[in-house]
Amino acid sequence: MAVSKSSEEKKPAVKKATAAKAAETAVKKTTPKKTATAKAASAKTKSSPRKISAEERYKMTEVAAYFLAERNGFKGNPVEYWEQAEAQISQLLG
């Protein structure tokens, strides 16, 4: 009843290969495919930027004005910094 090692080693290797093949086919079957509607939806979001609210625009202007003032050592007129910041934000956002 002695079984040679070579026959024992071959059986698990065959089982592993079939298990790997079965797992590969299962993955292929369950992987969702990208449809035309999904592609169109992603293209639509890329082409139309979202609207910036007035509050977001104000915050952006506020931060830009701060950095303009900081760059100048806070020595100038705050209203001028604000106006420069508004111009920069308007140019960026359109």
Gaussian input, Z-matrix of N, CA and C with variables (Angstrom, degrees):
# hf/3-21g

backbone

0 1
 N
 C     1     B1
 C     2     B2     1     A1
 N     3     B3     2     A2     1     D1
 C     4     B4     3     A3     2     D2
 C     5     B5     4     A4     3     D3
 N     6     B6     5     A5     4     D4
 C     7     B7     6     A6     5     D5
 C     8     B8     7     A7     6     D6
 N     9     B9     8     A8     7     D7
 C    10    B10     9     A9     8     D8
 C    11    B11    10    A10     9     D9
 N    12    B12    11    A11    10    D10
 C    13    B13    12    A12    11    D11
 C    14    B14    13    A13    12    D12
 N    15    B15    14    A14    13    D13
 C    16    B16    15    A15    14    D14
 C    17    B17    16    A16    15    D15
 N    18    B18    17    A17    16    D16
 C    19    B19    18    A18    17    D17
 C    20    B20    19    A19    18    D18
 N    21    B21    20    A20    19    D19
 C    22    B22    21    A21    20    D20
 C    23    B23    22    A22    21    D21
 N    24    B24    23    A23    22    D22
 C    25    B25    24    A24    23    D23
 C    26    B26    25    A25    24    D24
 N    27    B27    26    A26    25    D25
 C    28    B28    27    A27    26    D26
 C    29    B29    28    A28    27    D27
 N    30    B30    29    A29    28    D28
 C    31    B31    30    A30    29    D29
 C    32    B32    31    A31    30    D30
 N    33    B33    32    A32    31    D31
 C    34    B34    33    A33    32    D32
 C    35    B35    34    A34    33    D33
 N    36    B36    35    A35    34    D34
 C    37    B37    36    A36    35    D35
 C    38    B38    37    A37    36    D36
 N    39    B39    38    A38    37    D37
 C    40    B40    39    A39    38    D38
 C    41    B41    40    A40    39    D39
 N    42    B42    41    A41    40    D40
 C    43    B43    42    A42    41    D41
 C    44    B44    43    A43    42    D42
 N    45    B45    44    A44    43    D43
 C    46    B46    45    A45    44    D44
 C    47    B47    46    A46    45    D45
 N    48    B48    47    A47    46    D46
 C    49    B49    48    A48    47    D47
 C    50    B50    49    A49    48    D48
 N    51    B51    50    A50    49    D49
 C    52    B52    51    A51    50    D50
 C    53    B53    52    A52    51    D51
 N    54    B54    53    A53    52    D52
 C    55    B55    54    A54    53    D53
 C    56    B56    55    A55    54    D54
 N    57    B57    56    A56    55    D55
 C    58    B58    57    A57    56    D56
 C    59    B59    58    A58    57    D57
 N    60    B60    59    A59    58    D58
 C    61    B61    60    A60    59    D59
 C    62    B62    61    A61    60    D60
 N    63    B63    62    A62    61    D61
 C    64    B64    63    A63    62    D62
 C    65    B65    64    A64    63    D63
 N    66    B66    65    A65    64    D64
 C    67    B67    66    A66    65    D65
 C    68    B68    67    A67    66    D66
 N    69    B69    68    A68    67    D67
 C    70    B70    69    A69    68    D68
 C    71    B71    70    A70    69    D69
 N    72    B72    71    A71    70    D70
 C    73    B73    72    A72    71    D71
 C    74    B74    73    A73    72    D72
 N    75    B75    74    A74    73    D73
 C    76    B76    75    A75    74    D74
 C    77    B77    76    A76    75    D75
 N    78    B78    77    A77    76    D76
 C    79    B79    78    A78    77    D77
 C    80    B80    79    A79    78    D78
 N    81    B81    80    A80    79    D79
 C    82    B82    81    A81    80    D80
 C    83    B83    82    A82    81    D81
 N    84    B84    83    A83    82    D82
 C    85    B85    84    A84    83    D83
 C    86    B86    85    A85    84    D84
 N    87    B87    86    A86    85    D85
 C    88    B88    87    A87    86    D86
 C    89    B89    88    A88    87    D87
 N    90    B90    89    A89    88    D88
 C    91    B91    90    A90    89    D89
 C    92    B92    91    A91    90    D90
 N    93    B93    92    A92    91    D91
 C    94    B94    93    A93    92    D92
 C    95    B95    94    A94    93    D93
 N    96    B96    95    A95    94    D94
 C    97    B97    96    A96    95    D95
 C    98    B98    97    A97    96    D96
 N    99    B99    98    A98    97    D97
 C   100   B100    99    A99    98    D98
 C   101   B101   100   A100    99    D99
 N   102   B102   101   A101   100   D100
 C   103   B103   102   A102   101   D101
 C   104   B104   103   A103   102   D102
 N   105   B105   104   A104   103   D103
 C   106   B106   105   A105   104   D104
 C   107   B107   106   A106   105   D105
 N   108   B108   107   A107   106   D106
 C   109   B109   108   A108   107   D107
 C   110   B110   109   A109   108   D108
 N   111   B111   110   A110   109   D109
 C   112   B112   111   A111   110   D110
 C   113   B113   112   A112   111   D111
 N   114   B114   113   A113   112   D112
 C   115   B115   114   A114   113   D113
 C   116   B116   115   A115   114   D114
 N   117   B117   116   A116   115   D115
 C   118   B118   117   A117   116   D116
 C   119   B119   118   A118   117   D117
 N   120   B120   119   A119   118   D118
 C   121   B121   120   A120   119   D119
 C   122   B122   121   A121   120   D120
 N   123   B123   122   A122   121   D121
 C   124   B124   123   A123   122   D122
 C   125   B125   124   A124   123   D123
 N   126   B126   125   A125   124   D124
 C   127   B127   126   A126   125   D125
 C   128   B128   127   A127   126   D126
 N   129   B129   128   A128   127   D127
 C   130   B130   129   A129   128   D128
 C   131   B131   130   A130   129   D129
 N   132   B132   131   A131   130   D130
 C   133   B133   132   A132   131   D131
 C   134   B134   133   A133   132   D132
 N   135   B135   134   A134   133   D133
 C   136   B136   135   A135   134   D134
 C   137   B137   136   A136   135   D135
 N   138   B138   137   A137   136   D136
 C   139   B139   138   A138   137   D137
 C   140   B140   139   A139   138   D138
 N   141   B141   140   A140   139   D139
 C   142   B142   141   A141   140   D140
 C   143   B143   142   A142   141   D141
 N   144   B144   143   A143   142   D142
 C   145   B145   144   A144   143   D143
 C   146   B146   145   A145   144   D144
 N   147   B147   146   A146   145   D145
 C   148   B148   147   A147   146   D146
 C   149   B149   148   A148   147   D147
 N   150   B150   149   A149   148   D148
 C   151   B151   150   A150   149   D149
 C   152   B152   151   A151   150   D150
 N   153   B153   152   A152   151   D151
 C   154   B154   153   A153   152   D152
 C   155   B155   154   A154   153   D153
 N   156   B156   155   A155   154   D154
 C   157   B157   156   A156   155   D155
 C   158   B158   157   A157   156   D156
 N   159   B159   158   A158   157   D157
 C   160   B160   159   A159   158   D158
 C   161   B161   160   A160   159   D159
 N   162   B162   161   A161   160   D160
 C   163   B163   162   A162   161   D161
 C   164   B164   163   A163   162   D162
 N   165   B165   164   A164   163   D163
 C   166   B166   165   A165   164   D164
 C   167   B167   166   A166   165   D165
 N   168   B168   167   A167   166   D166
 C   169   B169   168   A168   167   D167
 C   170   B170   169   A169   168   D168
 N   171   B171   170   A170   169   D169
 C   172   B172   171   A171   170   D170
 C   173   B173   172   A172   171   D171
 N   174   B174   173   A173   172   D172
 C   175   B175   174   A174   173   D173
 C   176   B176   175   A175   174   D174
 N   177   B177   176   A176   175   D175
 C   178   B178   177   A177   176   D176
 C   179   B179   178   A178   177   D177
 N   180   B180   179   A179   178   D178
 C   181   B181   180   A180   179   D179
 C   182   B182   181   A181   180   D180
 N   183   B183   182   A182   181   D181
 C   184   B184   183   A183   182   D182
 C   185   B185   184   A184   183   D183
 N   186   B186   185   A185   184   D184
 C   187   B187   186   A186   185   D185
 C   188   B188   187   A187   186   D186
 N   189   B189   188   A188   187   D187
 C   190   B190   189   A189   188   D188
 C   191   B191   190   A190   189   D189
 N   192   B192   191   A191   190   D190
 C   193   B193   192   A192   191   D191
 C   194   B194   193   A193   192   D192
 N   195   B195   194   A194   193   D193
 C   196   B196   195   A195   194   D194
 C   197   B197   196   A196   195   D195
 N   198   B198   197   A197   196   D196
 C   199   B199   198   A198   197   D197
 C   200   B200   199   A199   198   D198
 N   201   B201   200   A200   199   D199
 C   202   B202   201   A201   200   D200
 C   203   B203   202   A202   201   D201
 N   204   B204   203   A203   202   D202
 C   205   B205   204   A204   203   D203
 C   206   B206   205   A205   204   D204
 N   207   B207   206   A206   205   D205
 C   208   B208   207   A207   206   D206
 C   209   B209   208   A208   207   D207
 N   210   B210   209   A209   208   D208
 C   211   B211   210   A210   209   D209
 C   212   B212   211   A211   210   D210
 N   213   B213   212   A212   211   D211
 C   214   B214   213   A213   212   D212
 C   215   B215   214   A214   213   D213
 N   216   B216   215   A215   214   D214
 C   217   B217   216   A216   215   D215
 C   218   B218   217   A217   216   D216
 N   219   B219   218   A218   217   D217
 C   220   B220   219   A219   218   D218
 C   221   B221   220   A220   219   D219
 N   222   B222   221   A221   220   D220
 C   223   B223   222   A222   221   D221
 C   224   B224   223   A223   222   D222
 N   225   B225   224   A224   223   D223
 C   226   B226   225   A225   224   D224
 C   227   B227   226   A226   225   D225
 N   228   B228   227   A227   226   D226
 C   229   B229   228   A228   227   D227
 C   230   B230   229   A229   228   D228
 N   231   B231   230   A230   229   D229
 C   232   B232   231   A231   230   D230
 C   233   B233   232   A232   231   D231
 N   234   B234   233   A233   232   D232
 C   235   B235   234   A234   233   D233
 C   236   B236   235   A235   234   D234
 N   237   B237   236   A236   235   D235
 C   238   B238   237   A237   236   D236
 C   239   B239   238   A238   237   D237
 N   240   B240   239   A239   238   D238
 C   241   B241   240   A240   239   D239
 C   242   B242   241   A241   240   D240
 N   243   B243   242   A242   241   D241
 C   244   B244   243   A243   242   D242
 C   245   B245   244   A244   243   D243
 N   246   B246   245   A245   244   D244
 C   247   B247   246   A246   245   D245
 C   248   B248   247   A247   246   D246
 N   249   B249   248   A248   247   D247
 C   250   B250   249   A249   248   D248
 C   251   B251   250   A250   249   D249
 N   252   B252   251   A251   250   D250
 C   253   B253   252   A252   251   D251
 C   254   B254   253   A253   252   D252
 N   255   B255   254   A254   253   D253
 C   256   B256   255   A255   254   D254
 C   257   B257   256   A256   255   D255
 N   258   B258   257   A257   256   D256
 C   259   B259   258   A258   257   D257
 C   260   B260   259   A259   258   D258
 N   261   B261   260   A260   259   D259
 C   262   B262   261   A261   260   D260
 C   263   B263   262   A262   261   D261
 N   264   B264   263   A263   262   D262
 C   265   B265   264   A264   263   D263
 C   266   B266   265   A265   264   D264
 N   267   B267   266   A266   265   D265
 C   268   B268   267   A267   266   D266
 C   269   B269   268   A268   267   D267
 N   270   B270   269   A269   268   D268
 C   271   B271   270   A270   269   D269
 C   272   B272   271   A271   270   D270
 N   273   B273   272   A272   271   D271
 C   274   B274   273   A273   272   D272
 C   275   B275   274   A274   273   D273
 N   276   B276   275   A275   274   D274
 C   277   B277   276   A276   275   D275
 C   278   B278   277   A277   276   D276
 N   279   B279   278   A278   277   D277
 C   280   B280   279   A279   278   D278
 C   281   B281   280   A280   279   D279

   B1=1.4303
   B2=1.5112
   B3=1.2158
   B4=1.4520
   B5=1.5199
   B6=1.3100
   B7=1.4580
   B8=1.5088
   B9=1.2922
   B10=1.4598
   B11=1.5255
   B12=1.3192
   B13=1.4615
   B14=1.5295
   B15=1.2989
   B16=1.4546
   B17=1.5246
   B18=1.3151
   B19=1.4611
   B20=1.5285
   B21=1.3531
   B22=1.4601
   B23=1.5249
   B24=1.3122
   B25=1.4620
   B26=1.5160
   B27=1.2967
   B28=1.4539
   B29=1.5213
   B30=1.3122
   B31=1.4585
   B32=1.5312
   B33=1.3289
   B34=1.4676
   B35=1.5249
   B36=1.3227
   B37=1.4580
   B38=1.5215
   B39=1.3188
   B40=1.4555
   B41=1.5237
   B42=1.3199
   B43=1.4544
   B44=1.5277
   B45=1.3295
   B46=1.4646
   B47=1.5124
   B48=1.3294
   B49=1.4603
   B50=1.5223
   B51=1.3246
   B52=1.4562
   B53=1.5165
   B54=1.3170
   B55=1.4619
   B56=1.5201
   B57=1.3062
   B58=1.4651
   B59=1.5186
   B60=1.3177
   B61=1.4555
   B62=1.5312
   B63=1.3310
   B64=1.4605
   B65=1.5272
   B66=1.3122
   B67=1.4634
   B68=1.5216
   B69=1.3167
   B70=1.4645
   B71=1.5205
   B72=1.3483
   B73=1.4546
   B74=1.5153
   B75=1.3282
   B76=1.4609
   B77=1.5228
   B78=1.3119
   B79=1.4624
   B80=1.5125
   B81=1.3147
   B82=1.4624
   B83=1.5179
   B84=1.3330
   B85=1.4550
   B86=1.5180
   B87=1.3239
   B88=1.4570
   B89=1.5164
   B90=1.3301
   B91=1.4552
   B92=1.5243
   B93=1.3398
   B94=1.4612
   B95=1.5216
   B96=1.2982
   B97=1.4617
   B98=1.5169
   B99=1.3196
   B100=1.4535
   B101=1.5256
   B102=1.2949
   B103=1.4536
   B104=1.5208
   B105=1.3058
   B106=1.4636
   B107=1.5194
   B108=1.3305
   B109=1.4642
   B110=1.5179
   B111=1.3217
   B112=1.4585
   B113=1.5224
   B114=1.3229
   B115=1.4612
   B116=1.5215
   B117=1.3152
   B118=1.4578
   B119=1.5213
   B120=1.3265
   B121=1.4599
   B122=1.5167
   B123=1.3342
   B124=1.4588
   B125=1.5236
   B126=1.3084
   B127=1.4603
   B128=1.5229
   B129=1.3314
   B130=1.4591
   B131=1.5218
   B132=1.3202
   B133=1.4527
   B134=1.5150
   B135=1.3168
   B136=1.4583
   B137=1.5223
   B138=1.3282
   B139=1.4510
   B140=1.5295
   B141=1.3218
   B142=1.4526
   B143=1.5264
   B144=1.3353
   B145=1.4645
   B146=1.5248
   B147=1.3164
   B148=1.4602
   B149=1.5183
   B150=1.3141
   B151=1.4534
   B152=1.5229
   B153=1.3159
   B154=1.4577
   B155=1.5276
   B156=1.3102
   B157=1.4707
   B158=1.5318
   B159=1.3140
   B160=1.4656
   B161=1.5263
   B162=1.3221
   B163=1.4660
   B164=1.5320
   B165=1.3393
   B166=1.4651
   B167=1.5248
   B168=1.3221
   B169=1.4680
   B170=1.5301
   B171=1.3241
   B172=1.4602
   B173=1.5255
   B174=1.3274
   B175=1.4756
   B176=1.5243
   B177=1.3189
   B178=1.4625
   B179=1.5215
   B180=1.3263
   B181=1.4662
   B182=1.5188
   B183=1.3084
   B184=1.4575
   B185=1.5372
   B186=1.3149
   B187=1.4702
   B188=1.5289
   B189=1.3274
   B190=1.4639
   B191=1.5254
   B192=1.3351
   B193=1.4705
   B194=1.5224
   B195=1.3158
   B196=1.4630
   B197=1.5262
   B198=1.3298
   B199=1.4622
   B200=1.5327
   B201=1.3198
   B202=1.4688
   B203=1.5241
   B204=1.3263
   B205=1.4668
   B206=1.5240
   B207=1.3062
   B208=1.4710
   B209=1.5339
   B210=1.3211
   B211=1.4621
   B212=1.5257
   B213=1.3490
   B214=1.4567
   B215=1.5325
   B216=1.3331
   B217=1.4595
   B218=1.5173
   B219=1.3181
   B220=1.4696
   B221=1.5315
   B222=1.3283
   B223=1.4685
   B224=1.5242
   B225=1.3290
   B226=1.4612
   B227=1.5129
   B228=1.3193
   B229=1.4602
   B230=1.5451
   B231=1.3322
   B232=1.4645
   B233=1.5368
   B234=1.3255
   B235=1.4659
   B236=1.5270
   B237=1.3178
   B238=1.4662
   B239=1.5218
   B240=1.3302
   B241=1.4710
   B242=1.5351
   B243=1.3296
   B244=1.4585
   B245=1.5320
   B246=1.3221
   B247=1.4676
   B248=1.5298
   B249=1.3228
   B250=1.4719
   B251=1.5312
   B252=1.3267
   B253=1.4602
   B254=1.5209
   B255=1.3297
   B256=1.4635
   B257=1.5173
   B258=1.3295
   B259=1.4642
   B260=1.5278
   B261=1.3262
   B262=1.4668
   B263=1.5274
   B264=1.3195
   B265=1.4636
   B266=1.5227
   B267=1.3204
   B268=1.4521
   B269=1.5307
   B270=1.3253
   B271=1.4535
   B272=1.5313
   B273=1.3206
   B274=1.4559
   B275=1.5313
   B276=1.3249
   B277=1.4481
   B278=1.5331
   B279=1.2898
   B280=1.4519
   B281=1.4845
   A1=111.95
   A2=116.77
   A3=119.69
   A4=109.14
   A5=114.41
   A6=119.97
   A7=107.24
   A8=115.12
   A9=117.83
   A10=110.18
   A11=116.02
   A12=121.33
   A13=111.56
   A14=116.74
   A15=119.15
   A16=111.31
   A17=118.62
   A18=119.82
   A19=110.90
   A20=118.35
   A21=121.33
   A22=110.91
   A23=116.53
   A24=120.18
   A25=111.59
   A26=117.72
   A27=120.54
   A28=111.99
   A29=117.83
   A30=120.04
   A31=112.25
   A32=120.18
   A33=118.24
   A34=112.52
   A35=117.54
   A36=119.86
   A37=110.15
   A38=117.28
   A39=120.60
   A40=109.72
   A41=116.69
   A42=120.23
   A43=111.02
   A44=117.97
   A45=121.21
   A46=110.72
   A47=117.04
   A48=120.76
   A49=110.25
   A50=117.32
   A51=119.05
   A52=111.41
   A53=117.59
   A54=120.54
   A55=110.31
   A56=116.13
   A57=119.86
   A58=110.76
   A59=116.47
   A60=120.91
   A61=110.27
   A62=116.45
   A63=120.61
   A64=110.39
   A65=116.96
   A66=120.61
   A67=110.63
   A68=116.61
   A69=121.09
   A70=110.36
   A71=117.25
   A72=119.90
   A73=110.92
   A74=117.86
   A75=120.82
   A76=110.76
   A77=116.53
   A78=120.38
   A79=110.35
   A80=117.03
   A81=120.18
   A82=111.27
   A83=117.03
   A84=120.40
   A85=112.16
   A86=117.60
   A87=120.10
   A88=113.70
   A89=119.09
   A90=121.27
   A91=109.22
   A92=118.11
   A93=119.85
   A94=110.91
   A95=114.82
   A96=119.85
   A97=108.65
   A98=115.95
   A99=121.24
   A100=108.19
   A101=115.96
   A102=120.00
   A103=110.38
   A104=115.05
   A105=120.00
   A106=111.01
   A107=117.17
   A108=119.25
   A109=111.02
   A110=117.51
   A111=120.14
   A112=110.42
   A113=116.75
   A114=120.47
   A115=110.52
   A116=117.03
   A117=120.77
   A118=110.88
   A119=116.82
   A120=120.41
   A121=111.26
   A122=116.98
   A123=119.01
   A124=110.62
   A125=118.49
   A126=121.36
   A127=110.53
   A128=116.51
   A129=120.81
   A130=111.19
   A131=117.46
   A132=120.03
   A133=111.71
   A134=117.06
   A135=120.10
   A136=111.30
   A137=117.82
   A138=120.03
   A139=112.76
   A140=118.29
   A141=119.07
   A142=110.15
   A143=117.09
   A144=119.77
   A145=109.98
   A146=115.76
   A147=118.28
   A148=109.75
   A149=115.82
   A150=121.95
   A151=109.94
   A152=116.03
   A153=122.63
   A154=107.51
   A155=116.39
   A156=119.65
   A157=109.56
   A158=114.81
   A159=120.52
   A160=110.70
   A161=115.70
   A162=119.65
   A163=111.27
   A164=116.92
   A165=119.93
   A166=111.16
   A167=115.72
   A168=120.12
   A169=110.87
   A170=116.70
   A171=121.82
   A172=110.64
   A173=116.22
   A174=120.40
   A175=110.86
   A176=117.16
   A177=120.65
   A178=110.48
   A179=115.99
   A180=120.97
   A181=110.26
   A182=116.33
   A183=121.87
   A184=111.09
   A185=116.37
   A186=120.80
   A187=110.57
   A188=116.22
   A189=119.76
   A190=110.83
   A191=117.40
   A192=121.12
   A193=110.42
   A194=116.87
   A195=120.35
   A196=110.49
   A197=116.42
   A198=118.67
   A199=112.19
   A200=117.04
   A201=119.27
   A202=110.61
   A203=116.23
   A204=120.57
   A205=110.87
   A206=116.06
   A207=119.90
   A208=111.06
   A209=115.66
   A210=119.69
   A211=111.06
   A212=116.73
   A213=121.92
   A214=112.22
   A215=116.97
   A216=120.25
   A217=113.66
   A218=118.21
   A219=124.31
   A220=112.07
   A221=116.78
   A222=120.65
   A223=113.04
   A224=117.97
   A225=120.14
   A226=113.48
   A227=113.73
   A228=122.43
   A229=108.89
   A230=117.97
   A231=120.54
   A232=113.56
   A233=116.50
   A234=119.76
   A235=110.22
   A236=116.67
   A237=120.00
   A238=111.43
   A239=116.33
   A240=119.54
   A241=110.08
   A242=114.88
   A243=119.93
   A244=110.38
   A245=116.66
   A246=120.35
   A247=111.26
   A248=116.51
   A249=120.05
   A250=110.32
   A251=115.88
   A252=120.52
   A253=110.61
   A254=117.60
   A255=120.99
   A256=110.76
   A257=116.46
   A258=119.99
   A259=110.75
   A260=116.58
   A261=119.95
   A262=111.46
   A263=116.72
   A264=121.20
   A265=110.25
   A266=117.80
   A267=121.17
   A268=111.22
   A269=115.27
   A270=119.69
   A271=110.87
   A272=116.46
   A273=119.60
   A274=113.20
   A275=116.01
   A276=120.28
   A277=113.28
   A278=116.08
   A279=120.32
   A280=115.63
   D1=21.51
   D2=178.34
   D3=-79.10
   D4=129.57
   D5=179.26
   D6=-107.84
   D7=133.98
   D8=-178.57
   D9=-72.26
   D10=150.38
   D11=-178.19
   D12=-66.81
   D13=-31.84
   D14=-177.29
   D15=-64.74
   D16=-36.39
   D17=178.57
   D18=-73.41
   D19=-32.81
   D20=177.41
   D21=-68.36
   D22=-37.89
   D23=-178.68
   D24=-71.02
   D25=-32.55
   D26=-177.86
   D27=-71.04
   D28=-38.19
   D29=-176.81
   D30=-62.10
   D31=-50.05
   D32=178.54
   D33=-63.12
   D34=-33.32
   D35=-179.67
   D36=-64.93
   D37=-38.55
   D38=178.46
   D39=-67.71
   D40=-40.83
   D41=179.01
   D42=-64.77
   D43=-39.84
   D44=178.93
   D45=-63.69
   D46=-41.06
   D47=-178.66
   D48=-64.47
   D49=-42.84
   D50=179.44
   D51=-69.88
   D52=-34.76
   D53=177.86
   D54=-66.54
   D55=-41.32
   D56=178.50
   D57=-65.08
   D58=-39.60
   D59=179.27
   D60=-65.83
   D61=-41.21
   D62=179.34
   D63=-65.51
   D64=-40.65
   D65=178.85
   D66=-64.92
   D67=-39.20
   D68=179.78
   D69=-64.08
   D70=-42.89
   D71=179.42
   D72=-67.84
   D73=-35.26
   D74=178.20
   D75=-64.95
   D76=-39.55
   D77=178.35
   D78=-65.69
   D79=-42.32
   D80=179.76
   D81=-62.73
   D82=-38.29
   D83=-178.50
   D84=-71.17
   D85=-34.52
   D86=-175.45
   D87=-90.90
   D88=-10.21
   D89=-180.00
   D90=-72.63
   D91=122.18
   D92=-179.28
   D93=-70.82
   D94=142.66
   D95=178.22
   D96=-96.51
   D97=146.80
   D98=179.59
   D99=-79.17
   D100=126.52
   D101=-178.57
   D102=-96.22
   D103=172.28
   D104=179.69
   D105=-65.18
   D106=-34.66
   D107=-179.35
   D108=-69.34
   D109=-35.59
   D110=177.53
   D111=-66.59
   D112=-39.25
   D113=178.23
   D114=-66.14
   D115=-40.55
   D116=179.86
   D117=-66.76
   D118=-38.52
   D119=179.48
   D120=-66.15
   D121=-40.60
   D122=179.55
   D123=-70.36
   D124=-33.60
   D125=177.45
   D126=-68.61
   D127=-35.31
   D128=-179.52
   D129=-66.72
   D130=-40.74
   D131=-179.45
   D132=-69.62
   D133=-29.63
   D134=179.53
   D135=-74.05
   D136=-33.91
   D137=-174.46
   D138=-82.80
   D139=-25.62
   D140=-178.47
   D141=-112.39
   D142=108.31
   D143=179.40
   D144=-70.30
   D145=153.12
   D146=-178.86
   D147=-77.44
   D148=154.48
   D149=-179.66
   D150=-74.33
   D151=140.98
   D152=176.25
   D153=-94.82
   D154=127.56
   D155=179.79
   D156=-73.81
   D157=165.50
   D158=178.96
   D159=-62.94
   D160=-36.78
   D161=179.22
   D162=-66.51
   D163=-41.85
   D164=178.33
   D165=-64.94
   D166=-40.33
   D167=178.37
   D168=-63.34
   D169=-41.15
   D170=178.01
   D171=-61.09
   D172=-46.24
   D173=179.89
   D174=-62.44
   D175=-40.58
   D176=178.84
   D177=-63.13
   D178=-42.47
   D179=178.63
   D180=-64.19
   D181=-41.86
   D182=179.90
   D183=-59.57
   D184=-46.18
   D185=-179.42
   D186=-66.86
   D187=-42.63
   D188=179.65
   D189=-63.26
   D190=-41.56
   D191=179.00
   D192=-63.16
   D193=-39.49
   D194=178.81
   D195=-60.92
   D196=-46.62
   D197=-177.66
   D198=-69.44
   D199=-32.47
   D200=173.94
   D201=-63.59
   D202=-44.04
   D203=179.10
   D204=-65.45
   D205=-41.62
   D206=179.85
   D207=-62.13
   D208=-41.69
   D209=179.69
   D210=-61.86
   D211=-29.86
   D212=-179.11
   D213=-94.89
   D214=7.55
   D215=178.69
   D216=73.65
   D217=21.18
   D218=179.76
   D219=57.05
   D220=32.51
   D221=-176.14
   D222=-97.14
   D223=-15.46
   D224=-175.15
   D225=-93.72
   D226=-168.63
   D227=-179.39
   D228=-83.24
   D229=125.69
   D230=-179.13
   D231=-59.94
   D232=-32.12
   D233=179.46
   D234=-65.56
   D235=-38.76
   D236=178.14
   D237=-65.56
   D238=-39.08
   D239=176.94
   D240=-62.03
   D241=-41.62
   D242=-179.13
   D243=-64.15
   D244=-43.53
   D245=-179.43
   D246=-64.82
   D247=-40.69
   D248=177.19
   D249=-63.67
   D250=-41.29
   D251=179.58
   D252=-64.67
   D253=-42.36
   D254=177.96
   D255=-60.40
   D256=-40.80
   D257=179.20
   D258=-64.63
   D259=-41.49
   D260=179.18
   D261=-64.31
   D262=-44.85
   D263=-179.17
   D264=-65.70
   D265=-41.79
   D266=177.93
   D267=-60.50
   D268=-40.31
   D269=179.53
   D270=-66.89
   D271=-39.30
   D272=179.49
   D273=-69.45
   D274=-42.31
   D275=-174.94
   D276=-88.61
   D277=-22.93
   D278=178.28
   D279=87.26

